[in-house]
Every structure is written in C-alpha cells, then in structure tokens.
Amino acid sequence: MVSVSTFFVFINAALAAAITVNTTSGPITGSSINGVTSYLGLPFAAPPIGSLRFRHPLPATFSPHPRKSSLSKASIQFQFQTAFTPTEARALPLSAQSEDCLYLNIWVPDTVKKGSVAALVYIHGGGFAEGSAMSGTIVFGFPSLPQAGQQNLGLLDQRLAIEFLHRNIHLFGGDPKKLTLFGHSTGARSIAVYTFAYPHNPLVHGVIIESGSARLGPPLSTKPASDAAFFAIAEKLGCGNNGSDKEFLECMQRLNAAEIRKAVWGTVLNSWTAFTGGAPGVDNKTAFDAEEYKRRGSSGQFAQIPTLIGTANYEADTLVPFHENGINYTLSDLVTKDFTCRAAIEAGYRARNGVPVWRYRYMPRLPAVTAYEWMRGAYHFSEVPPLWGNIERLGIKTPEKWELEMGDYLQKVWGAFAKDPREDWRSWGGRDISRKAARWARLGREIFRGSDFLSRESMMTGAI
C-alpha cells in the first residue's frame, strides 16, 4: 500500500521563536531559512512496509523523540519521457526512493503574525506513476490485491494525511476550518474524486482543481481486470501459486520493493502512464464508474464547497506523442477538448446545485517554461513552475519580469481563494456568481498579467 502523493502544506502564519511543534505523531523541530520555517518529513502514517505493505494505512505511532526537519525519501515510482520532461526534470526525484514515504512537508512564513489562518494542501500529479514531495505512486499505492481488501490504498493515504492536518494544523498557526486542497493533473483528479468520496465530511473548505477531473483519463479499472493484472505480476515474482489468501499476501509482503518495481517495469501501461493494475479502480467507496459520477454529480451528492477548476489553453501539446519537429496538433486539440469538457461537466454539477464555482483557462506562453519552439502556448504543467515561484530552476531561459509577475499573480489568486473563497476571492473576480452558471476567466492572456472574463461560448470554443 505504499507510495501515495506526498503533500505540500502552505500556511499563511508563523510561529514565534519556538520552532519545535508537538504533533499527534510526536515533536518535530523545524529549521528557519530566509524567513520561512520548514517542517519536513513529518510522518502522518505508520511506515507501509513489511506486514503493513498492501494494507490500509494506519496513523503514525507517537514518538516522544523530536524529529529534525529533513526531506523523506521519494516514493518508489517510474519516470517517463514526455514533451514536458525538460521542464519537469528538475522537479522529479533524483535521490533515493523508498516505500516508507508517507510524510508531510510544512512551510510557515515567519513574517506573518501568529494566528488561525488559511492553509493550502498540495497533491502533485504524475499519472499515479511518478512525482514526490521533492518535485508517486506505482503498484504499491493501488495494488488491487483481493487478499488485502480495498485496492485504492493511495487514495486512503491521501485521506489519512488530510485527517492528520485537520487535527494538527492549528499547532502550526493554521485554521482547521480553512484547509484548501489544490493539485495538478493526477493530483487534481485525486481531489475531484475526493469530493465525491466524502460528500458530508471533506474536512476542507475549498478545492482548486488544475487540469484534471474525476472522469478525466482512462476509465477506472474494474476489480476483475485489476486483480488479473496484479496477479500476473505476482506470478512473475513467484507468489502466484501460493495456496491460501494469507500465504499469498505474506509472500508479496516479504519481497524486496526493488523486485516488485522491476517486475512491473515492462508491463503494459495504460495511455496515461499508470500500470493497469497500479491505478485507482472502481470500488464504490473511494472511486466510482462514469455513470455513478454522473448520478452523484446531477443529484449534488458531492462535497458542496467552493471550487476553482480550470485547464491550459493547449493542454495536450505535452501529452501526445512527440518528436523533434513537433506533434500532431489535430490529435493534441482533440485531447485538449476532453480536458475542457470534463472541467465544464465538473463545474456544471456544482453550478446547478448552487455551489460557488469558477472556471479559468490558463493562456500564456512563457518563454522560460517553453522547451520547444513548436509548443503553441500554455500546456499541461506549464502553470506549475510560476505558481510555485521556481521558474528559474528549469534552466530553459532566464525568465523575464512579466513571467515572474505572472507567477506572483497566480500565487495571489490561489491564496485569496484559500483565505476565503466567498469574500477575499471577490476582489479577484469572484463577484456576481450565479447559481445557474460558473464564472469563467482567462488567466495570463498573451502577456497580460491578470484575468479577464469570458462568455460561456468563448470559454467552450472547440469543446466536444
């Protein structure tokens, strides 16, 4: 059950002089650099190793010994060559990987007064196959192992992390009533799925869904198909013919993690990179099939909390097959339309049920984030570096002033939404929200460092 998306937590608060915080999993001593105190490697779950591999996550055991702030190892994962690998490379883990990867990283600015304030919780993308807090998940997070019960252990890991933050965020100056989830790509899909899985107790007061939705990507696998795929891996590893369920599970738990990773590598992957038996599947608890999402969406059976959801203008330019001379733009546009329409569907569910919802379309072509000349503009992942304020680390080009300002703008918009999507957000375009329609905005049109508002027709141009 290992390796789930690791979270980044941004807290608009600061502690006083003390930098040791006593959490429910034990004390952690932060380190302060350039006005920000970092609490890295805070365990929220028991290490999913040995007899806990492929099992439901358990809360971390309390340890009285103070932990020093230090990044944990990246999760065991795959990395794939895509058109945005040059921009992604510095964000992916190059260090050691481990099953023992269920940790949180928390940053607290020292310059802000202590108090109960908003927190942003980030779930990264990576196709359920790559990524980490240093920037993942493979079969360890979604094993589809009948003998261990529910297969979507990675999604349960995410829930446990959110529960941990809900209980502990006040210790860092945060307000547990002002937690906002945000994520990109598979992280966004995880968040969208989460709102359907926990309609009555989401533990967060808002979500930001970047380039993802509950139904975006390949259909979630059914239990028989996932079980068969996982069993094929088990047979490769010599565990397929063990008699009882207990013996089969124990055999898989005894294996070295590197052996399992090697067995999965070379197995058929789906078109969105995750191993067929190593991605979320329909269990009707944490994830549902398309018809059930439609039913729940239409009936309002999801977490009715403020939502910001959007896509990039040329989303799929970095997702379709590519070569040095470029891509098939027709194919890219078809995939981009799918992103646009899925976002429209998710927004529509919320608008028709009276839930505050806004849509955006991220537009700019930032030279410092554009690795190839054939890239037409904003693509899948291109808002992530400016949003995180680390464009320079990509090493493609020295960012111009307006590119850095675009990043500042995104941070302010996301931050205002997190503080209060019903009040603070109004100054950024949240006024006059209709109960019958979402609000649309273009972010960063050309070199415009801001947003302008669109009609539904122009927002949906090219949608299928």
C-alpha positions in Angstrom: 0.0 0.0 0.0 2.9 2.3 -0.2 3.7 5.4 -2.0 0.9 8.0 -2.2 1.0 11.5 -3.3 3.0 13.5 -0.8 1.5 16.8 0.2 2.9 20.3 0.4 1.2 22.5 3.0 1.5 26.2 2.8 0.4 28.1 5.9 -0.2 31.8 6.0 1.0 32.1 9.5 4.2 31.9 11.6 5.2 30.7 15.0 7.1 32.9 17.4 10.6 32.0 18.5 9.9 28.3 19.2 10.3 26.0 16.2 9.5 22.7 17.9 5.9 21.6 17.4 4.3 18.7 19.3 2.1 16.9 16.9 0.0 13.7 17.3 2.8 11.7 15.8 5.4 13.4 18.0 7.5 16.6 18.2 9.3 17.9 15.1 11.9 20.7 15.1 11.8 23.0 12.2 14.6 24.9 10.5 14.3 28.6 9.5 15.9 29.9 6.3 15.2 33.3 4.7 12.2 34.0 6.9 10.4 30.6 6.4 10.4 27.8 8.9 10.3 24.3 7.3 9.0 21.2 9.0 10.0 18.5 6.6 9.4 14.8 6.8 6.6 14.8 9.3 5.0 11.3 9.4 1.2 11.1 9.2 1.0 7.3 8.8 2.8 4.2 10.0 5.5 3.2 7.5 3.8 0.9 5.0 6.5 -1.7 5.0 6.7 -5.4 5.9 3.3 -6.6 7.2 1.8 -3.2 6.5 2.6 -3.3 2.8 -0.6 -3.5 0.7 -2.7 -2.8 3.9 -5.0 0.1 4.8 -2.9 3.0 6.2 -2.7 3.4 9.9 -2.0 6.6 11.8 1.7 7.2 12.7 2.7 5.9 16.1 3.6 8.6 18.5 7.3 9.0 19.2 8.5 11.3 22.0 11.8 11.8 20.3 12.0 15.1 18.4 12.4 14.7 14.6 14.7 17.1 12.8 13.3 18.7 9.7 14.6 16.7 6.8 13.0 15.6 3.4 12.0 12.0 3.4 12.9 9.7 0.5 10.8 9.9 -2.6 8.3 7.2 -3.2 9.1 4.2 -5.5 8.0 5.2 -9.0 8.5 5.3 -12.7 9.6 8.2 -14.8 8.6 8.6 -18.4 9.9 10.6 -21.3 7.3 13.2 -22.4 7.4 16.5 -24.2 7.5 18.3 -20.9 10.2 16.2 -19.4 12.7 19.1 -19.8 10.5 21.3 -17.7 9.6 18.5 -15.3 13.1 17.0 -14.8 14.2 19.3 -12.0 11.0 18.7 -10.1 11.3 14.9 -10.2 13.2 13.0 -7.5 16.8 12.1 -8.4 17.5 10.9 -4.9 16.8 7.6 -3.1 13.4 6.1 -3.2 11.6 4.1 -0.6 8.2 2.5 0.3 8.5 4.5 3.6 7.2 7.7 2.0 4.1 8.8 3.9 5.3 12.1 5.1 4.2 15.8 5.0 6.2 18.9 4.5 5.0 22.1 6.1 6.3 25.7 5.4 5.4 28.5 7.7 6.4 32.1 6.8 8.0 33.9 9.8 6.9 37.4 8.6 3.2 36.8 9.2 1.6 37.3 12.6 0.7 34.2 14.5 -2.9 33.2 14.3 -5.5 30.8 12.9 -5.2 31.4 9.2 -5.7 29.5 5.9 -3.6 26.6 4.7 -3.1 25.2 1.2 -2.5 21.5 0.8 -1.0 20.4 -2.5 -1.4 17.0 -4.1 1.1 16.6 -7.0 0.5 15.0 -10.4 2.4 12.2 -12.1 -0.2 9.8 -13.6 -0.2 7.7 -10.4 3.2 6.7 -11.5 5.7 9.4 -10.7 6.3 12.5 -8.6 7.1 13.3 -5.0 7.3 16.0 -2.4 10.8 16.7 -3.8 9.4 17.6 -7.1 4.4 8.9 -6.6 2.9 6.1 -7.0 3.0 2.8 -8.6 1.6 -0.6 -7.8 2.4 -0.1 -4.1 -0.4 2.5 -3.8 -3.0 0.8 -5.9 -2.2 -2.9 -5.7 -5.6 -4.4 -6.5 -4.9 -7.2 -4.1 -8.1 -9.1 -3.2 -6.4 -10.6 -0.2 -5.8 -7.2 1.3 -9.3 -5.8 0.7 -9.8 -2.4 -0.9 -7.4 -1.6 -3.7 -7.3 2.2 -3.6 -4.8 2.5 -0.8 -3.2 5.5 -2.3 -6.5 7.4 -2.1 -6.9 6.3 1.5 -3.3 7.6 2.2 -4.4 11.0 1.0 -7.5 10.9 3.3 -5.4 10.0 6.3 -3.0 12.9 5.5 -5.9 15.3 5.4 -7.3 13.9 8.7 -3.8 14.4 10.2 -3.7 18.0 9.0 -7.2 18.7 10.2 -6.1 17.6 13.7 -2.7 19.2 13.8 -2.7 22.3 11.6 -3.6 24.6 14.5 -0.3 23.7 16.1 1.4 25.5 13.2 -0.9 28.5 13.4 -3.3 27.3 10.8 -7.1 27.1 11.0 -8.5 23.6 10.5 -11.7 25.2 9.2 -9.7 26.8 6.4 -7.9 24.0 4.7 -7.9 24.1 0.9 -6.8 21.3 -1.4 -5.1 22.1 -4.7 -3.4 19.9 -7.2 -2.5 19.5 -10.8 -3.2 16.7 -13.3 -3.5 13.4 -11.3 -3.4 15.4 -8.2 -6.4 17.4 -9.5 -8.1 14.1 -10.3 -7.5 12.9 -6.8 -9.1 16.0 -5.4 -12.1 15.7 -7.7 -12.5 12.1 -6.8 -12.2 13.0 -3.1 -15.1 15.4 -3.3 -17.3 12.6 -4.4 -16.0 10.1 -1.9 -16.5 12.3 1.1 -19.6 14.4 0.4 -20.5 15.0 4.0 -17.2 15.4 5.8 -14.5 16.6 3.3 -12.6 18.3 6.2 -11.6 21.1 3.7 -13.4 24.3 2.9 -12.5 24.6 -0.8 -10.7 22.9 -3.7 -8.6 24.1 -6.7 -8.6 21.6 -9.5 -5.9 22.2 -12.1 -6.1 20.3 -15.3 -8.0 17.3 -14.0 -11.4 15.9 -13.1 -12.9 12.8 -11.7 -13.6 11.4 -15.1 -10.5 12.6 -17.0 -8.2 9.9 -18.2 -8.8 6.3 -18.9 -11.9 4.7 -17.3 -11.1 3.4 -13.9 -10.4 -0.3 -14.0 -12.9 -2.8 -12.8 -11.9 -5.2 -10.0 -11.6 -8.3 -12.1 -9.3 -6.6 -14.6 -7.1 -5.0 -11.9 -6.9 -8.2 -10.0 -5.8 -10.1 -13.0 -3.1 -7.6 -13.8 -1.8 -7.6 -10.3 -1.8 -11.4 -10.2 0.3 -11.5 -13.3 2.9 -9.5 -11.5 2.7 -11.8 -8.5 3.3 -14.8 -10.7 6.4 -13.2 -12.2 7.7 -12.9 -8.6 6.9 -16.4 -7.6 3.9 -15.7 -5.4 1.1 -16.6 -7.8 0.8 -20.2 -6.8 0.7 -19.8 -3.1 -2.4 -21.6 -1.7 -4.3 -19.5 0.8 -5.0 -15.8 0.6 -3.0 -15.3 3.8 0.1 -17.1 2.3 -0.3 -15.1 -1.0 -0.3 -11.8 0.8 2.6 -12.8 3.1 4.6 -13.8 0.1 4.1 -10.4 -1.6 4.9 -8.6 1.7 8.2 -10.4 2.0 9.5 -9.4 -1.4 12.1 -6.6 -1.8 10.5 -3.5 -3.1 13.0 -3.2 -5.9 12.0 -6.7 -7.1 8.4 -5.6 -7.4 9.3 -2.4 -9.2 11.4 -4.4 -11.7 8.5 -6.8 -12.3 6.1 -4.0 -13.0 8.5 -2.3 -15.4 7.9 -3.5 -18.9 4.3 -4.5 -18.1 1.7 -2.9 -20.3 0.9 0.6 -19.1 -2.2 2.5 -19.9 -2.1 5.6 -22.1 -1.8 7.9 -19.0 1.3 6.1 -17.7 -0.1 4.1 -14.7 0.3 0.4 -14.6 -3.0 -1.2 -15.4 -3.1 -2.9 -12.0 -1.5 0.0 -10.2 -4.0 2.8 -10.6 -7.3 3.6 -8.8 -10.1 1.2 -9.6 -13.9 1.3 -9.1 -14.7 0.2 -5.5 -17.8 2.4 -5.0 -16.2 3.8 -1.8 -13.3 6.0 -2.9 -13.8 5.9 -6.7 -16.8 5.2 -8.9 -17.6 4.4 -12.5 -18.6 7.1 -15.0 -22.4 6.5 -14.6 -22.2 6.7 -10.8 -20.2 10.0 -11.1 -22.9 11.3 -13.4 -25.6 10.3 -11.0 -23.9 11.8 -8.0 -23.0 14.9 -9.8 -26.5 15.5 -11.0 -28.0 14.9 -7.6 -25.5 17.0 -5.7 -24.0 14.0 -3.9 -20.5 15.5 -3.5 -18.8 17.9 -1.2 -20.6 21.2 -1.7 -17.6 23.5 -1.1 -16.3 26.4 -3.2 -14.4 25.2 -6.3 -11.9 26.7 -8.7 -11.4 24.5 -11.8 -9.5 25.1 -15.0 -7.3 23.9 -17.8 -4.5 25.2 -20.0 -5.1 26.6 -23.5 -3.1 23.9 -25.3 -3.3 21.3 -22.6 -2.3 18.3 -24.6 0.7 19.7 -26.5 2.9 17.9 -23.9 0.7 14.8 -23.6 0.5 13.4 -27.1 3.4 11.5 -28.9 6.1 13.9 -30.0 9.3 14.2 -32.0 11.9 16.9 -32.6 9.8 18.6 -35.2 6.7 18.7 -33.1 3.4 17.0 -32.6 0.2 16.1 -34.3 -1.8 19.3 -33.5 -5.1 17.8 -34.5 -4.6 15.0 -32.0 -3.5 17.4 -29.4 -6.5 19.6 -29.9 -8.8 16.6 -29.5 -7.3 15.7 -26.2 -7.4 19.3 -25.0 -11.1 19.4 -25.8 -11.5 16.4 -23.5 -9.8 18.4 -20.7 -12.0 21.4 -21.4 -15.3 19.5 -21.5 -14.5 17.4 -18.4 -13.9 20.7 -16.5 -17.1 22.0 -17.8 -19.0 19.0 -16.6 -17.5 19.2 -13.1 -18.3 22.9 -12.9 -21.8 22.3 -14.2 -22.6 19.9 -11.5 -21.6 22.5 -8.9 -23.3 25.4 -10.5 -26.6 23.6 -10.9 -26.5 22.6 -7.3 -25.9 26.2 -6.1 -22.2 25.6 -5.2 -19.9 28.5 -5.7 -17.7 27.6 -8.7 -15.3 29.4 -11.0 -13.5 28.2 -14.1 -10.3 29.5 -15.6 -8.4 29.0 -18.8 -4.6 29.4 -18.4 -3.3 31.1 -21.6 0.3 32.5 -21.6 3.2 31.2 -23.5 6.1 31.8 -21.0 9.4 31.6 -22.9 11.2 30.4 -19.7 8.8 27.5 -19.4 8.7 26.6 -23.1 11.2 23.9 -24.0 10.4 23.6 -27.7 9.5 26.2 -30.4 6.6 24.1 -31.6 4.8 24.5 -28.3 1.9 26.9 -29.1 1.3 28.3 -25.6 0.2 27.2 -22.1 0.4 23.4 -21.9 -0.2 20.7 -19.3 2.1 21.5 -16.3 3.1 25.0 -17.6 1.4 26.9 -14.7 3.1 24.8 -12.1 6.6 26.5 -12.1 5.3 30.1 -12.0 2.7 29.1 -9.3 5.5 27.6 -7.2 7.8 30.5 -7.9 10.6 28.4 -9.2 10.8 29.2 -12.9 14.5 29.9 -12.7 15.2 26.3 -11.7 14.0 24.9 -15.0 17.1 26.3 -16.7 15.4 26.8 -20.1 15.7 30.6 -20.3 16.1 33.4 -17.9 12.6 34.5 -17.0 11.5 38.0 -18.0 10.0 40.3 -15.4 6.5 39.8 -16.7 6.9 36.0 -16.4 7.8 36.4 -12.7 4.9 38.8 -12.3 2.6 36.2 -13.8 3.7 33.8 -11.1 3.1 36.4 -8.4 -0.3 36.9 -9.7 -1.2 33.2 -9.7 0.0 32.9 -6.1 -2.1 35.8 -5.0 -5.2 34.4 -6.7 -4.8 31.0 -5.3 -4.0 32.5 -1.9 -7.1 34.7 -1.9 -9.3 31.7 -2.7 -7.7 29.8 0.1 -8.3 32.5 2.7 -11.9 33.0 1.9 -13.4 31.9 -1.4 -16.6 33.7 -0.5 -15.2 37.0 0.5 -11.4 37.6 -0.2 -11.9 35.9 -3.6 -14.4 38.7 -4.7 -11.6 41.1 -5.4 -10.1 38.7 -7.8 -13.1 38.1 -9.9 -15.5 36.2 -7.7 -18.3 38.8 -7.8 -21.8 38.2 -9.1 -21.6 34.4 -9.0 -24.7 32.9 -10.5 -26.4 29.9 -9.1 -27.1 28.7 -12.7 -23.7 29.2 -14.3 -20.0 29.1 -13.4 -17.8 32.2 -13.7 -15.1 32.0 -16.5 -11.8 33.8 -16.7 -8.7 33.7 -18.9 -5.5 33.8 -16.8 -2.5 35.5 -18.4 -3.8 36.1 -21.9 -0.7 36.8 -24.0 1.5 38.9 -21.7 -1.5 40.1 -19.7 -0.7 39.5 -16.0 -4.2 39.2 -14.8 -7.6 37.8 -15.7 -10.4 38.9 -18.0 -13.9 37.4 -18.1 -15.5 35.5 -20.9 -18.8 34.3 -22.2 -19.6 30.6 -21.9 -19.5 30.3 -25.7 -15.9 31.6 -26.0 -14.8 29.6 -23.0 -16.1 26.4 -24.6 -14.8 27.1 -28.1 -13.7 23.8 -29.6 -15.2 21.7 -26.8 -16.8 18.4 -27.8 
